[in-house]
Amino acid sequence: MQIDKNTAEILGQLEKNGFEAYIVGGCVRDILMGREIHDTDITTNALPEQIISVFSDCRTIPTGIKHGTVTVIRNSISYEITTYRIDGEYKDSRRPETVEFTADITNDLSRRDFTMNALAMDKNGNIIDEFGGAEDIKNGIIRCVGEPEKRFTEDALRIMRAVRFASQLGFEIEENTANAVHSMKDRLKNISNERIREELDKLICGKNSFDVLMNYSDIITTVIPELQASVGFDQHSPYHKYTVWEHTVRALCKAPNDDLKLRRVMLFHDIAKPYCATFDKNGRGHFKKHDVLGGKMAVEIMKRLRYDNETIKYTDTIISNHNRNIISRNDIKKLMCKIGDDNFFELMHMKRCDNSAKNDFVNDDAKLYDTYEELGRRIIENNECRHLRDLAVNGSELSIFGLKGKEIGNALTEILELVICGYLDNNKSELMKYAEGRWNK
């Protein structure tokens, strides 16, 4: 187990000045697991002003000086170095009111969330493990340091982190920790939407996301209450063999783990079904316009969670159109016109994921999506008219017929529809002739 050269030099410089220094937390866990390290945190018994003095030859930033953190920039690499500390009282389930610096690293490690993150390593690869974290990593266990209730009271986001780690790492949550996750979930309401969003995105892309989303659905519905109606909702449909929630989770897990955009879509794609459900005299479920309402619901949820506008628009576009019927080549061009070429292919991918979580016979439609994609590629290769920008006439040219403002937009849309459907050829003389007959005053 080796620490990279630059980090070892940082630790060595602290040691040469008479201080203890270790990398700590998730980076040690990832080294033990053979995973790629993304962030390296360093802890030391040096006080913040001593850290600044030790690294006087580097640029230093008092990032969180109140909490003992100094950022040191060396060789264009940033290192967060934090003094050993003991946290004071937590009043808001987010952050301590005060911190007290300590000379004992065990005190510092005891305040951390899970045993697997309460590990420290020196520059030579020697590990300090006071809480059995290495053994828990070996056995694939997520266990709070000390009492779970205390850890989750200190920072309720740890509840979300527990299920996120279970999803990412494929670990099991230890029984007492799991019980506290379920019983204390309402504390997540004290956490900022941005922090929830970050954990949710990581969770739904985890390799163990199916088990976590199924076994900890109450955590998800605490942060997204609109999904609660999906849990246990029987669809009473010949196309479906799962509840809305299980269908959602299975469809989500068919999307590639690294395709966050698509996994978000799958999480929300059927959210409106319980709200749109009607049942006929035979008891069969129908979900008219659940796609459109689902898009609107996803927009509101994602705004609340502070997603960016581009992400929200993409999610809405795919969800709102995922139930559209495609019968002909013209339908494909109309769909491309409405949502864009790239989104058309994204939608086909989404529909494959959707169908994979239905009754087996529905999977036959996957072959249709291959056909639709091939037709879409041919339409693009042939440069077939499918967007307003492709038309051989423009708004300025139509204005000679007395059209203004929205009238011009409506006229272009009408002409495009006729061109897509093959009633008009996309050449200027024919389109202008049609316009003259249709709008010349």
C-alpha positions as CSV (number, residue, x, y, z in Angstrom):
1,M,0.0,0.0,0.0
2,Q,1.7,3.2,-1.2
3,I,0.8,6.8,-1.0
4,D,1.7,8.9,-4.1
5,K,4.9,10.8,-4.1
6,N,3.4,14.3,-3.8
7,T,1.2,13.4,-0.8
8,A,4.1,11.6,0.9
9,E,6.1,14.8,0.6
10,I,3.3,16.8,2.2
11,L,3.1,14.4,5.1
12,G,6.9,14.3,5.3
13,Q,7.2,18.0,5.6
14,L,4.8,18.1,8.5
15,E,6.8,15.3,10.2
16,K,10.1,17.0,9.7
17,N,8.7,19.9,11.6
18,G,7.8,17.7,14.5
19,F,4.1,17.0,13.8
20,E,2.1,13.9,13.2
21,A,0.5,13.7,9.7
22,Y,-1.8,11.1,8.0
23,I,-4.1,10.8,5.1
24,V,-7.5,10.0,6.5
25,G,-11.0,8.9,5.6
26,G,-12.3,7.8,2.2
27,C,-8.9,7.9,0.5
28,V,-7.6,5.3,2.9
29,R,-10.7,3.2,2.4
30,D,-10.2,3.4,-1.4
31,I,-6.5,2.4,-1.1
32,L,-7.5,-0.7,0.9
33,M,-10.2,-1.5,-1.7
34,G,-7.9,-0.9,-4.7
35,R,-10.1,1.9,-5.9
36,E,-9.1,5.1,-7.7
37,I,-8.6,8.0,-5.3
38,H,-10.3,11.3,-6.1
39,D,-9.8,13.4,-3.0
40,T,-7.0,13.1,-0.5
41,D,-7.7,14.6,3.0
42,I,-4.8,15.1,5.5
43,T,-5.1,15.4,9.2
44,T,-2.4,16.5,11.7
45,N,-1.8,17.6,15.2
46,A,-0.4,20.9,13.9
47,L,-2.6,23.9,14.6
48,P,-3.8,25.9,11.6
49,E,-1.3,28.7,12.1
50,Q,1.4,26.0,12.4
51,I,0.3,24.4,9.1
52,I,0.6,27.8,7.4
53,S,4.1,28.2,8.8
54,V,5.2,24.8,7.8
55,F,4.1,25.4,4.2
56,S,5.3,29.0,4.0
57,D,7.0,28.1,0.7
58,C,3.6,27.2,-0.8
59,R,0.4,29.1,-1.4
60,T,-1.9,28.5,1.6
61,I,-5.6,29.4,1.9
62,P,-7.5,29.4,5.3
63,T,-10.4,27.5,3.8
64,G,-12.1,26.6,7.0
65,I,-9.9,28.1,9.6
66,K,-12.6,28.0,12.2
67,H,-12.8,24.2,11.8
68,G,-9.0,23.8,11.5
69,T,-8.7,23.4,7.7
70,V,-6.0,25.0,5.6
71,T,-5.7,24.4,1.9
72,V,-2.1,24.0,0.7
73,I,-1.3,24.3,-3.0
74,R,1.9,22.6,-4.0
75,N,2.9,21.7,-7.6
76,S,-0.5,22.9,-8.7
77,I,-2.2,20.3,-6.5
78,S,-4.5,21.3,-3.7
79,Y,-4.4,19.5,-0.3
80,E,-6.9,20.1,2.5
81,I,-5.0,19.7,5.8
82,T,-7.1,19.7,9.0
83,T,-6.1,19.8,12.6
84,Y,-7.3,16.8,14.8
85,R,-10.5,18.0,16.4
86,I,-13.4,17.1,18.6
87,D,-16.8,18.4,17.4
88,G,-19.1,20.3,19.8
89,E,-22.9,20.1,20.0
90,Y,-24.9,19.8,16.7
91,K,-28.1,21.8,16.8
92,D,-29.2,21.7,13.2
93,S,-28.3,18.1,12.2
94,R,-25.7,19.6,9.8
95,R,-22.7,21.1,11.5
96,P,-21.2,21.5,15.0
97,E,-21.7,24.7,16.8
98,T,-18.0,24.6,17.9
99,V,-14.9,22.5,17.4
100,E,-12.1,21.8,19.9
101,F,-8.6,21.0,18.6
102,T,-7.0,17.9,20.1
103,A,-3.6,16.3,20.1
104,D,-5.0,12.7,20.0
105,I,-5.9,11.3,16.6
106,T,-8.2,8.7,18.2
107,N,-10.4,11.5,19.3
108,D,-10.5,12.9,15.8
109,L,-11.3,9.5,14.2
110,S,-14.1,8.8,16.8
111,R,-16.2,11.7,15.4
112,R,-16.3,10.3,11.8
113,D,-19.3,8.7,10.3
114,F,-18.5,5.1,9.5
115,T,-15.7,2.7,10.5
116,M,-14.6,2.3,7.0
117,N,-14.0,6.1,6.9
118,A,-12.3,6.2,10.3
119,L,-8.9,5.1,9.1
120,A,-5.6,7.0,8.9
121,M,-2.4,6.1,7.1
122,D,1.0,7.6,7.4
123,K,3.5,8.2,4.5
124,N,4.9,4.7,4.9
125,G,1.5,3.0,4.6
126,N,1.1,2.2,8.3
127,I,-2.6,2.3,9.3
128,I,-4.3,3.5,12.4
129,D,-7.6,1.6,12.8
130,E,-9.2,2.1,16.2
131,F,-12.7,1.0,15.2
132,G,-12.3,-2.1,13.1
133,G,-12.8,-0.3,9.8
134,A,-10.4,-2.5,7.8
135,E,-12.2,-5.6,8.9
136,D,-15.6,-4.0,8.0
137,I,-14.2,-3.2,4.5
138,K,-13.0,-6.7,4.1
139,N,-16.5,-8.0,5.1
140,G,-18.3,-5.4,3.1
141,I,-20.0,-3.8,6.1
142,I,-21.2,-0.2,6.6
143,R,-21.2,0.5,10.4
144,C,-21.4,3.7,12.2
145,V,-18.5,4.7,14.5
146,G,-20.1,4.3,18.0
147,E,-23.8,4.8,18.4
148,P,-25.7,5.3,15.0
149,E,-28.2,7.6,16.6
150,K,-25.5,9.9,17.8
151,R,-23.8,9.9,14.4
152,F,-27.0,10.6,12.5
153,T,-28.1,13.3,15.0
154,E,-24.8,15.1,14.4
155,D,-25.2,15.1,10.6
156,A,-28.4,13.7,9.1
157,L,-26.8,13.6,5.7
158,R,-25.0,10.5,7.0
159,I,-28.3,8.7,6.6
160,M,-28.2,9.4,2.9
161,R,-24.5,8.6,2.7
162,A,-25.0,5.2,4.3
163,V,-27.4,4.1,1.6
164,R,-25.3,5.8,-1.1
165,F,-22.2,3.9,0.0
166,A,-24.2,0.7,0.1
167,S,-25.2,1.3,-3.5
168,Q,-21.7,2.4,-4.7
169,L,-19.6,-0.2,-2.9
170,G,-22.0,-3.1,-2.8
171,F,-21.7,-3.2,1.0
172,E,-24.4,-4.2,3.5
173,I,-25.5,-1.8,6.2
174,E,-25.0,-3.3,9.6
175,E,-28.2,-4.0,11.5
176,N,-28.1,-1.3,14.2
177,T,-27.0,1.2,11.6
178,A,-29.7,0.1,9.2
179,N,-32.4,0.4,12.0
180,A,-31.3,3.9,12.7
181,V,-31.3,4.8,9.0
182,H,-34.9,3.8,8.8
183,S,-36.0,5.3,12.1
184,M,-34.2,8.6,11.8
185,K,-34.9,9.3,8.1
186,D,-37.1,12.3,8.8
187,R,-34.0,14.2,9.9
188,L,-33.1,14.4,6.2
189,K,-35.6,17.2,6.0
190,N,-33.1,19.4,7.8
191,I,-30.5,18.9,5.0
192,S,-30.1,21.3,2.1
193,N,-31.5,20.2,-1.2
194,E,-28.1,20.5,-2.9
195,R,-26.5,18.0,-0.6
196,I,-29.4,15.6,-1.0
197,R,-29.1,15.9,-4.8
198,E,-25.4,15.1,-4.8
199,E,-25.9,11.9,-2.7
200,L,-29.0,10.9,-4.8
201,D,-27.1,11.1,-8.1
202,K,-24.3,8.9,-6.7
203,L,-26.8,6.4,-5.2
204,I,-28.8,5.8,-8.4
205,C,-25.6,5.1,-10.4
206,G,-24.2,2.5,-7.9
207,K,-23.6,-1.1,-8.8
208,N,-25.9,-2.2,-6.0
209,S,-28.6,0.4,-6.7
210,F,-31.3,-2.2,-7.2
211,D,-31.1,-3.7,-3.7
212,V,-30.7,-0.3,-2.1
213,L,-33.6,1.3,-3.9
214,M,-35.8,-1.6,-3.1
215,N,-34.8,-2.1,0.6
216,Y,-34.5,1.6,1.4
217,S,-37.3,3.1,-0.6
218,D,-38.4,4.9,2.5
219,I,-35.2,7.0,2.4
220,I,-35.9,7.9,-1.2
221,T,-39.5,8.8,-0.6
222,T,-38.5,11.0,2.4
223,V,-36.4,13.2,0.1
224,I,-38.8,12.8,-2.8
225,P,-42.3,12.4,-1.3
226,E,-43.9,12.3,-4.7
227,L,-42.5,8.8,-5.2
228,Q,-44.3,7.4,-2.2
229,A,-47.4,6.6,-4.2
230,S,-45.4,4.4,-6.5
231,V,-44.3,2.0,-3.8
232,G,-46.5,-1.0,-3.7
233,F,-48.8,0.4,-6.4
234,D,-50.2,-2.5,-8.5
235,Q,-50.6,-1.5,-12.1
236,H,-53.2,-4.2,-13.0
237,S,-52.0,-4.2,-16.6
238,P,-51.2,-7.0,-18.9
239,Y,-48.0,-5.2,-19.9
240,H,-46.7,-5.1,-16.3
241,K,-45.7,-7.7,-13.7
242,Y,-44.2,-5.3,-11.2
243,T,-45.5,-2.5,-9.0
244,V,-44.8,1.0,-10.3
245,W,-41.8,1.3,-7.9
246,E,-40.2,-2.1,-8.7
247,H,-40.8,-1.4,-12.4
248,T,-39.1,2.0,-12.0
249,V,-36.1,0.5,-10.2
250,R,-35.6,-2.4,-12.6
251,A,-35.9,0.0,-15.6
252,L,-33.4,2.4,-13.9
253,C,-30.9,-0.4,-13.4
254,K,-31.0,-1.3,-17.1
255,A,-29.4,2.0,-17.9
256,P,-25.6,2.0,-17.9
257,N,-24.2,2.9,-14.5
258,D,-22.2,5.8,-15.9
259,D,-25.2,7.3,-17.7
260,L,-26.5,9.6,-14.9
261,K,-28.8,11.6,-17.2
262,L,-30.7,8.4,-18.3
263,R,-30.8,7.0,-14.8
264,R,-32.4,10.2,-13.6
265,V,-35.0,9.9,-16.3
266,M,-35.8,6.4,-15.3
267,L,-36.2,7.3,-11.7
268,F,-38.9,9.8,-12.5
269,H,-40.3,8.4,-15.8
270,D,-43.5,6.8,-14.2
271,I,-43.8,9.0,-11.2
272,A,-47.2,10.2,-12.3
273,K,-48.8,6.8,-12.9
274,P,-50.5,6.5,-9.5
275,Y,-51.9,10.0,-9.9
276,C,-53.3,9.3,-13.4
277,A,-54.6,5.8,-12.7
278,T,-58.1,4.8,-13.7
279,F,-59.5,1.3,-13.7
280,D,-62.1,-0.1,-16.2
281,K,-64.9,-2.4,-15.4
282,N,-62.6,-5.4,-15.7
283,G,-60.2,-3.9,-13.2
284,R,-57.5,-3.1,-15.8
285,G,-55.3,-0.1,-15.0
286,H,-55.0,2.8,-17.5
287,F,-52.6,5.7,-17.1
288,K,-53.6,8.3,-19.7
289,K,-51.1,11.2,-20.1
290,H,-48.9,10.0,-17.2
291,D,-45.9,10.9,-19.4
292,V,-46.9,14.5,-19.7
293,L,-47.8,14.9,-16.0
294,G,-44.6,12.9,-15.1
295,G,-42.5,15.4,-17.0
296,K,-44.1,18.3,-15.1
297,M,-43.7,16.6,-11.8
298,A,-40.0,15.9,-12.5
299,V,-39.4,19.5,-13.4
300,E,-40.8,20.7,-10.0
301,I,-38.8,18.1,-8.1
302,M,-35.6,18.9,-9.9
303,K,-36.1,22.6,-9.4
304,R,-36.5,21.9,-5.7
305,L,-33.3,19.9,-5.7
306,R,-31.5,22.7,-7.6
307,Y,-30.6,20.9,-10.8
308,D,-29.5,23.1,-13.6
309,N,-31.9,24.2,-16.3
310,E,-30.3,22.1,-19.1
311,T,-30.6,18.9,-17.0
312,I,-34.2,19.7,-16.1
313,K,-35.2,20.4,-19.7
314,Y,-33.6,17.2,-20.9
315,T,-35.4,15.1,-18.3
316,D,-38.7,16.7,-19.0
317,T,-38.3,16.2,-22.8
318,I,-37.6,12.4,-22.5
319,I,-40.2,11.7,-19.9
320,S,-42.9,13.8,-21.5
321,N,-42.5,11.9,-24.8
322,H,-41.8,8.4,-23.7
323,N,-45.3,7.1,-24.3
324,R,-45.7,8.4,-27.8
325,N,-46.7,5.9,-30.5
326,I,-44.5,5.5,-33.5
327,I,-46.0,3.9,-36.5
328,S,-44.4,5.4,-39.6
329,R,-41.2,7.2,-40.9
330,N,-43.2,10.4,-40.7
331,D,-43.8,9.8,-37.0
332,I,-40.1,9.6,-36.5
333,K,-39.5,12.9,-38.4
334,K,-42.2,14.6,-36.3
335,L,-40.7,13.3,-33.1
336,M,-37.2,14.5,-34.3
337,C,-38.8,17.9,-35.0
338,K,-40.3,18.1,-31.6
339,I,-37.4,16.9,-29.4
340,G,-34.3,17.1,-31.6
341,D,-32.3,14.5,-33.3
342,D,-30.0,13.6,-30.4
343,N,-32.9,13.3,-28.0
344,F,-34.7,11.0,-30.4
345,F,-31.9,8.4,-30.0
346,E,-31.8,9.0,-26.2
347,L,-35.6,8.3,-26.2
348,M,-35.1,5.0,-28.0
349,H,-32.5,4.0,-25.4
350,M,-34.9,5.0,-22.6
351,K,-37.8,3.0,-24.1
352,R,-35.6,-0.1,-24.2
353,C,-34.9,0.3,-20.5
354,D,-38.5,0.9,-19.8
355,N,-39.7,-2.2,-21.8
356,S,-37.1,-4.4,-20.1
357,A,-38.9,-4.1,-16.8
358,K,-42.3,-5.1,-18.2
359,N,-43.8,-8.5,-19.0
360,D,-41.6,-10.6,-21.2
361,F,-43.6,-10.3,-24.4
362,V,-43.2,-6.5,-24.4
363,N,-39.5,-6.9,-24.9
364,D,-40.2,-7.8,-28.5
365,D,-40.6,-4.1,-29.1
366,A,-36.8,-3.7,-28.6
367,K,-36.4,-4.9,-32.2
368,L,-38.7,-2.0,-33.3
369,Y,-36.5,0.5,-31.6
370,D,-33.5,-0.8,-33.6
371,T,-35.6,-0.3,-36.7
372,Y,-36.6,3.2,-35.6
373,E,-33.0,4.2,-34.9
374,E,-31.9,3.0,-38.3
375,L,-34.6,5.0,-39.9
376,G,-33.6,8.0,-37.9
377,R,-30.0,7.6,-39.1
378,R,-31.2,7.4,-42.7
379,I,-33.3,10.5,-42.3
380,I,-30.3,12.4,-41.0
381,E,-28.0,11.0,-43.8
382,N,-30.5,11.9,-46.4
383,N,-30.9,15.4,-44.9
384,E,-34.7,15.0,-45.0
385,C,-36.6,18.0,-43.8
386,R,-37.7,17.7,-40.2
387,H,-37.0,21.0,-38.6
388,L,-38.1,24.6,-39.3
389,R,-34.5,25.5,-40.1
390,D,-34.6,22.8,-42.9
391,L,-37.5,24.5,-44.8
392,A,-36.7,26.1,-48.1
393,V,-38.6,29.2,-47.0
394,N,-38.3,31.4,-44.0
395,G,-40.4,33.9,-42.1
396,S,-39.2,37.0,-43.9
397,E,-40.3,35.5,-47.2
398,L,-43.7,34.7,-45.8
399,S,-44.2,38.2,-44.5
400,I,-45.0,39.4,-48.0
401,F,-48.4,37.7,-47.6
402,G,-49.3,40.0,-44.7
403,L,-48.3,37.6,-41.9
404,K,-46.9,39.0,-38.7
405,G,-45.4,37.7,-35.4
406,K,-47.0,34.5,-34.3
407,E,-48.8,34.2,-37.6
408,I,-45.5,33.6,-39.3
409,G,-44.5,30.9,-36.8
410,N,-47.8,29.1,-37.2
411,A,-47.5,29.3,-40.9
412,L,-44.0,27.8,-40.9
413,T,-45.1,25.0,-38.6
414,E,-48.1,24.2,-40.9
415,I,-45.8,24.1,-43.9
416,L,-43.3,21.9,-42.1
417,E,-46.0,19.4,-41.2
418,L,-47.1,19.2,-44.8
419,V,-43.5,18.7,-46.0
420,I,-42.8,16.0,-43.3
421,C,-46.0,14.2,-44.3
422,G,-45.1,14.3,-48.0
423,Y,-47.9,16.6,-49.2
424,L,-45.4,19.3,-50.3
425,D,-41.9,19.1,-51.7
426,N,-39.4,21.1,-49.8
427,N,-38.5,23.5,-52.6
428,K,-39.0,27.2,-52.5
429,S,-41.3,27.7,-55.5
430,E,-43.7,25.0,-54.4
431,L,-43.8,26.3,-50.8
432,M,-44.3,29.9,-51.8
433,K,-47.0,28.9,-54.2
434,Y,-48.8,27.1,-51.3
435,A,-48.3,30.1,-49.0
436,E,-49.7,32.4,-51.6
437,G,-52.9,30.3,-52.0
438,R,-53.2,29.9,-48.3
439,W,-52.4,33.3,-46.8
440,N,-52.3,35.9,-49.6
441,K,-54.7,38.7,-48.6
